[in-house]
C-alpha cells in the first residue's frame, strides 16, 4: 500500500491548539561550507510555537539545537548559511484591532533595520555562557540601556529607570548599584539574571533560551528556572528552551522536540515523551537518566548508554543517521532509505521506519517536513 501524503493543513487541523500561532519553521536547512566538506547542521527542520507555549529542544551536542535558534535570530555567521526553508513570525496583533503581520524572516537582511527590530525586540535570546555574551568593558546597566533605547523611543534617563526595574524584576541584589557594575564583578547567577533582564527588557513575544543554566550550580539553576517560569506567567511570552538536560525539560516545558544529526526525530507533549517515547533514540536517552529513589525502592537498574558515537558530520550514514547505533535497525531498510515522519496519534510525530509500516496512512513525505503543533 502506498502512503497517503498529508497536507500541511491536515497536519495542523489534526493537532489543533486554540492558542494563535507565533512562529512557524518549515523545512529549514542551514549548512556550513568548509574546506573539508559541507556540514548539514540543520537539515529539514519543521515545527511551530504558539503564543505562551513552552517548547523544549533536546539532543546531544552538535545535533543542531543552537544553530536552529541562531537561524531564527538570523545570526548564523559564515561559513554557515540558511540554504532553504521558511521561518514565519506572526506578530502579536496591536491593540487597535488590526490583524497581526506575518513576517518571513528568511527574506530579511540579517543586518537590516526590520530584522534588527525583531531581534532583541520581539524575539530575544539568552545564551549559554553569560561571561562571553556580555561585554567586559561596559557595565551591565549600559548594555541593558542600549537594548532598551534601540527598540523603544525613550530617553537615556528613562531607559536607565527601566533597566533598574528589570534588574529588580529578575531578582538582582541592590539593582540601583548593580546597574553600574561590570560583568566580572557579578557571580555567574547574577550575570545570567542580567542576560535575562536584557532579553526581556523590550517585552518579547518569544524568548529563546539556549542552555541558560548549563554553567550554573544546582541551586542557582533552580532559581533561574523558577524566575523564567514566573516571568513567563507575568509577561505571557512563549519560550523555546534548548537543553540537553531532560530533567529540566520535564520541569519547564509542555512540548518537546528531539533532534539528532540536524533532524527532528520525535515531537510530542512532555507527558507523551516521558511516558510513551517512540523513537529508539528518545527511549535510549530516557534510559540513561538516573531515577531518584530507585535504589531505596529496590527498583534500581544499571543505566544504559547509547552504543557507538555520533557520526562524523562529513560522513553521515545513508538512510537513518541513527541506524549504526540502533538495536532495532531493520537491515536493508534503515541503512538504505531515509525514514519518513509518521503521526502516531495525540500530536506525537516520529521519524522512524518502525512505525511507517504499522501506520502507512499517516506517513508525511520527507520532501517537506510538515509543520506540526508540538504543544497540543
C-alpha positions in Angstrom: 0.0 0.0 0.0 1.4 3.4 -0.9 1.4 6.0 1.8 -1.0 8.9 1.6 0.8 12.2 1.8 -0.8 14.5 4.3 -1.1 18.2 3.5 0.2 21.0 5.8 -3.4 22.0 6.6 -4.4 18.4 7.5 -1.5 18.1 9.9 -2.3 21.3 11.6 -6.0 20.5 11.9 -5.1 17.1 13.4 -3.1 18.8 16.1 -5.2 21.9 16.7 -4.4 24.2 19.5 -6.6 27.2 20.5 -3.6 29.5 21.0 -2.6 31.6 18.0 0.5 30.7 16.0 3.6 32.7 16.9 6.4 31.0 14.9 6.3 28.5 12.0 9.5 26.9 10.9 9.2 24.7 7.8 11.8 22.6 6.1 14.7 24.7 7.4 18.1 23.9 6.2 21.3 25.6 7.5 24.6 24.3 6.1 28.2 25.2 6.8 30.5 25.1 3.8 34.0 24.2 4.9 37.2 23.1 3.2 36.6 19.6 4.4 33.1 19.4 3.1 29.5 20.5 3.8 28.1 20.2 7.4 24.3 19.9 7.4 23.9 21.4 10.8 20.1 21.8 10.4 18.6 19.5 7.7 14.9 19.9 7.1 13.6 21.0 10.5 9.9 21.9 10.8 7.9 22.9 13.9 5.6 25.5 15.3 5.4 27.5 18.5 2.2 29.2 19.8 1.8 32.2 22.0 2.5 31.5 25.6 3.8 28.0 24.8 7.0 26.5 26.2 8.7 24.1 23.8 11.9 22.2 24.8 14.5 21.2 22.2 16.8 18.4 23.3 19.6 16.3 21.8 23.3 15.6 22.1 25.9 18.2 21.5 26.2 19.0 17.8 22.7 17.9 16.9 21.7 21.4 15.6 19.7 22.8 18.5 21.7 26.1 18.8 22.0 26.5 15.0 18.2 26.2 14.7 17.9 29.0 17.3 20.6 31.1 15.6 18.8 30.6 12.2 15.6 32.0 13.7 17.6 35.0 15.1 19.4 35.4 11.7 22.8 35.4 13.5 24.4 32.4 11.7 27.9 33.5 10.7 29.9 32.5 7.6 30.7 29.9 6.5 27.2 29.0 7.8 24.2 29.8 5.6 20.5 29.3 5.5 20.1 27.5 2.2 16.3 26.9 2.2 13.2 26.7 4.2 10.8 29.2 5.8 10.7 30.9 9.2 7.4 32.8 9.6 6.9 35.1 12.6 3.3 36.0 13.5 3.4 39.4 15.1 1.1 39.8 18.1 -1.9 41.9 16.8 -1.9 45.6 18.0 -4.5 46.8 20.5 -6.2 48.8 17.8 -7.9 45.6 16.4 -5.8 45.3 13.3 -4.6 41.8 12.4 -1.0 40.8 13.3 1.5 40.9 10.4 3.2 37.7 9.3 7.0 38.2 8.7 9.1 35.8 6.6 12.3 36.1 8.5 14.4 34.3 5.9 13.6 37.1 3.4 15.0 39.8 5.7 18.5 41.2 5.5 20.2 39.9 8.8 21.7 43.4 9.3 18.8 45.4 8.0 16.6 47.5 10.3 13.5 45.3 10.1 15.4 42.3 11.3 17.3 44.2 14.0 14.0 45.5 15.3 12.7 41.9 15.6 15.9 40.6 17.0 16.1 41.6 20.7 12.7 43.3 20.5 10.0 40.8 19.5 12.3 37.7 19.6 15.0 37.7 22.3 17.7 35.1 23.2 19.5 34.1 26.3 22.9 32.5 25.6 24.6 29.6 27.4 27.6 31.4 28.9 26.9 35.0 30.1 30.5 35.8 30.6 31.2 35.5 26.9 27.9 37.1 25.9 28.2 40.3 28.0 30.8 43.0 27.0 33.5 43.0 29.6 34.3 46.7 29.1 30.7 48.0 29.6 28.6 47.9 32.7 25.7 45.5 32.7 23.4 48.5 33.1 24.7 50.2 30.0 24.2 47.1 28.0 20.6 46.8 29.0 20.1 50.5 28.5 21.4 50.2 24.9 19.0 47.4 24.2 16.0 49.4 25.5 17.0 52.6 23.6 17.4 50.6 20.4 13.8 49.2 20.5 11.9 51.9 22.4 11.6 55.7 22.0 12.8 56.7 25.4 15.4 59.0 26.9 18.6 57.6 28.4 17.3 58.5 31.9 14.0 56.6 31.3 16.0 53.7 29.8 18.1 53.6 33.0 15.0 53.6 35.1 13.6 50.7 33.1 16.9 48.8 33.4 16.8 49.1 37.2 13.1 48.0 37.1 14.1 44.9 35.1 17.0 44.1 37.4 14.5 44.3 40.3 12.1 42.0 38.5 14.7 39.3 37.8 15.8 39.4 41.5 19.2 41.1 41.2 20.6 42.3 44.5 20.8 46.0 45.0 19.7 46.9 41.5 20.5 50.6 41.8 24.1 49.7 42.4 24.3 46.6 40.2 23.3 48.7 37.2 26.8 50.3 37.3 28.8 47.2 37.8 30.8 45.2 35.2 30.2 41.6 34.4 33.3 40.4 36.2 32.0 41.9 39.4 29.0 39.6 39.4 28.5 36.0 40.2 27.5 33.5 37.5 23.9 33.5 38.6 23.8 37.3 38.7 25.3 37.5 35.2 22.7 35.2 33.9 20.0 37.3 35.5 21.5 40.3 33.8 21.2 38.5 30.5 17.6 37.6 31.2 16.9 41.2 32.1 18.4 42.4 28.8 16.4 39.8 26.8 13.1 40.7 28.5 13.7 44.5 28.6 11.5 45.0 25.5 8.8 42.5 26.4 9.4 40.0 23.6 6.8 37.6 22.3 9.3 34.8 22.1 12.3 34.1 24.3 14.9 31.6 23.1 16.9 30.2 26.0 20.0 28.3 24.8 21.1 26.2 27.7 20.8 29.2 30.1 21.7 27.1 33.2 24.5 24.9 32.0 27.3 26.8 33.6 25.4 27.3 36.9 25.3 25.3 40.1 22.2 23.3 41.0 20.8 25.9 43.5 21.3 28.8 41.1 19.9 26.7 38.3 16.7 26.1 40.2 16.4 29.8 40.9 16.8 30.8 37.3 14.3 28.2 36.1 11.7 29.4 38.7 12.4 33.0 37.6 11.8 32.2 33.9 8.5 30.5 34.8 7.4 33.4 36.9 8.3 35.9 34.2 6.5 33.9 31.5 3.3 33.8 33.5 3.6 37.6 34.1 4.5 38.6 30.5 2.7 35.9 28.6 5.6 35.2 26.3 6.5 31.9 24.6 9.8 30.1 25.4 11.9 27.9 23.2 14.1 26.1 25.8 17.2 24.5 24.4 18.9 22.0 26.7 20.5 18.5 26.9 19.1 18.1 30.4 15.9 16.0 30.3 15.2 16.8 33.9 14.9 20.5 33.0 12.6 19.6 30.1 10.3 17.7 32.4 10.2 20.7 34.8 9.9 23.5 32.3 8.2 22.5 29.1 4.8 21.4 27.8 6.1 20.1 24.4 9.4 18.6 23.3 11.4 18.4 20.1 14.1 15.7 20.0 16.9 16.3 17.5 19.7 14.1 16.1 22.2 15.0 13.4 20.4 18.1 12.3 17.0 16.5 12.1 13.9 16.2 14.3 13.4 12.6 15.2 10.4 13.0 17.5 7.9 15.6 18.6 5.5 15.1 21.5 3.9 16.6 24.5 6.1 16.3 27.5 3.9 13.7 29.1 3.9 11.5 25.9 7.6 11.9 25.5 8.4 10.6 29.1 5.7 8.0 29.4 5.4 6.8 25.8 8.6 7.6 23.8 8.6 6.2 20.3 11.9 6.8 18.6 14.7 4.4 19.7 17.0 7.4 20.3 14.5 9.0 22.6 14.0 5.8 24.5 17.7 5.4 25.0 18.1 9.0 26.2 15.4 8.4 28.8 17.0 5.1 29.9 20.3 6.9 30.5 18.8 9.2 33.2 19.2 8.1 36.9 15.9 7.9 38.8 15.7 9.4 42.3 14.7 6.9 45.0 15.0 3.9 42.7 17.7 2.3 45.0 15.7 2.8 48.1 12.6 1.3 46.5 14.6 -1.7 45.2 14.0 -0.8 41.5 17.5 0.4 40.7 18.8 -0.9 37.4 22.0 -0.3 35.5 22.0 2.9 33.5 22.1 2.2 29.8 24.4 4.1 27.4 23.9 4.6 23.7 26.3 2.4 21.9 28.8 3.9 19.4 29.4 7.5 18.8 27.7 10.3 16.9 28.6 10.0 13.2 31.2 12.4 11.7 29.3 15.4 10.2 31.2 15.0 6.9 30.1 11.3 6.7 26.5 11.0 7.7 25.3 7.4 7.2 22.9 6.6 4.4 19.3 6.1 5.4 18.5 6.9 9.0 21.5 8.6 10.6 20.9 6.8 13.9 20.9 3.3 12.4 24.5 2.4 13.3 23.7 2.9 17.0 20.1 1.4 16.9 19.4 -2.1 18.2 16.1 -2.0 16.4 17.6 -1.3 13.0 16.0 -3.1 10.0 18.7 -4.3 7.6 18.1 -3.2 4.0 15.7 -0.5 5.1 17.1 1.7 7.9 20.6 1.7 6.3 19.2 2.5 2.8 16.1 4.6 2.9 15.5 7.9 4.7 12.9 7.4 7.4 9.5 9.1 6.9 7.8 11.3 9.5 4.9 9.4 11.0 2.0 10.5 13.1 1.4 8.1 16.0 -1.5 9.9 17.5 -2.2 12.5 20.1 0.0 15.0 18.3 3.1 12.8 18.5 5.3 12.6 15.5 8.3 10.2 15.0 10.8 9.9 12.2 11.3 6.1 12.1 10.8 3.1 9.8 9.5 1.1 12.7 6.2 3.0 12.7 5.9 3.6 8.9 4.8 0.0 8.1 2.3 0.0 11.0 0.5 3.2 10.1 1.1 3.8 6.4 -1.8 6.2 6.1 -0.2 8.7 8.5 3.2 9.0 6.7 4.3 12.5 6.0 6.7 12.8 3.0 10.3 13.6 3.7 10.4 16.0 0.8 8.8 18.6 3.0 8.6 18.0 6.8 5.2 19.4 7.7 5.0 22.0 10.5 3.3 20.4 13.5 1.9 21.8 16.7 4.0 20.0 19.3 2.1 21.6 22.1 -1.4 20.3 21.6 
